[in-house]
Amino acid sequence: MTAPTATKYEVVIGIEVHAQLDTKSKMFCSCSADYHNAPPNTHVCPVCLGMPGVLPVINRQAVEYTIMTGLALNCTVPDRAKFDRKNYPYPDLVKGYQISQYDLPLCKGGWLEIELEEGGTKRIGVTRVHLEEDTARNMHRTNGAGEAYTLIDVNRSGTALMEMVTEPDVRSGQEARLYLTKLQQILRYLGVSRANMEEGNMRCEPNISLRLVGAPEFGSKVELKNLNSFRAVELGIEYEIQRQRALLDAGERVVQETRGWRDEEGKTVSQRSKELAEDYRYFPEPDLPPLRIDRAYVDGLRARLPELPDAKRARFREQYGLSEYEANLLAQTRARADYFEAVVGALANDGDLLLRRAKAASNWILGEYARLLNLAGIEITGSKVMPEHLHELLVLIDEGTVSTTGAKSVFEAMFESGKPARQVVEEQGLTQISAAGEIQSVVMQVIENNPKPVEDYRAGKDEAIKFLVGQVMRETRGRAKPDLVLELLRQQLAS
């Protein structure tokens, strides 16, 4: 009796990720790598155009960025690496070959741990991290007569491209998405790449195959391309798993090929047969010397690594008493984490006070601040509110100079103008009113103007007083001290 289809096959997925490195110049020439929005074929030179007789020169920063990434992914950095020529005749490869790395990459044998949504963790092996050059870009067009043609833009050709290859450890589209999300976060923390799939500076090609459970050999693998989001990766993989499973159940063969994902149709389509390594006819790049990598050089790069997301989340929980949820959100980007630490770092390093204000800073950054950033469509790095200004606002709240409600108005003005909190409070007259005499007349007026909530409260509906408190706060523009307002209302309503 055969196993049910759902458990008959094991899914085996390996993932190749290409990330454009954020270097000023291209990989082997001095052309600017900032070609985005530039007219086609304006960031080019004889080297990246593949002219005869020109010689490539290695971009040192690209090598450093690749080794730093390898270290962050727990890789070993061998003492020796070299570049190779990868030969294939595609129109976007102007030289007819790509300078890449084959048997001696810069980094190998690492891993990345992901947190599974159903609980627990899983370690994904990283086979290698190597360095190569990007290709030109094909621009497909159609003329007035409906005839298709293709133009080549060489601006992208030769930009520094880092490739990260996993072991075949991934088992689902969800695991692939989790791996890519965490990898993107690490690349951005390191500052080596913008790692934006929508912009094309991070590209993912999963290789999917199915085999009978317990079988030692792999099935025929299919590589997916044209995936421009994490959602597309997950959907494309899950579609391909179902497609291959249906073929195998029908007794048909899965063809080893490259397939493209069509997001609008929710399916994969065949593009070309899948090449094997020997098809590329690798041989050592004769124009570039092998690299000898000194241990002291690697140790120096290791020392430059920032605190990575996992370590930062753990420290935020331990040092500041934040919940796992808060720590995860604050550490989501390095910029947000650094902003939070800048606010907290300005606070007195004194036990309870530090914890209390760290909690307050977290609440503001993840709450009101996040709301305003979202409305403005900007990141925290583009905000006018300096960390020391948010710190000052927290101090004003603690001192009782402004109420929590009034602080929201103060913060909105800070966000709009970039002015310090104390200056906004003084200019707009938002100092908290804490004298009973100043609030009493407003309380009496609110009671007189709202007979129904007053009647409800006196009839035993305690919740009605919250509405009245809100009305007093509105009339005083958030300046009244809330607990004093509540006390005065209860006194008047009891009489």
Buried (B, 14 or more C-beta within 10 A) or exposed (E): EEEEEEEBBBBBBBBBBBBBBBBEBBBBBEBBBBBEEEEBBEBBBEBBBBEEEBEBEBBEBBBBBBBBBBBBBBBEBBEEBBBBBBBEEEEBBBBEBBBBBBEBBBBBBBBBEBEEEEEEEBEBBBBBBBBBBBBBBEEEEEEEEEEEEEEBBBBBBBBBBBBBBBBBBBBBBBBBBBBBEBBBBBBBBBEBBBBBBEEBBBBBBBBBBBBBEEEEEBBBBBBBBBBBBBEBBBBBBBBBBEBBBEBBEEEEEBEBBBBBBBBEEEBBEEBEEBEEEEEBEBEBBEEBEEBEBEEEBBEEBEEEEBBBBBEBBBBBBEBBBBEEEBBBBBBBBBBBBBBBBBBBBBBEEEEEEBBBBBBBBBEBBBEBBBEBBEEEEEEBEEBEBBBBBBBBBBBBBEEEBBBEBBBBBBBBBBBEEEBBBBBBBEEBEBBBBBEBEEBBEBBEEBBEEBEEBBEBBEEEEEEBBEBBBBBBBEBBBBBBBBEBBBBBBEEBBEE
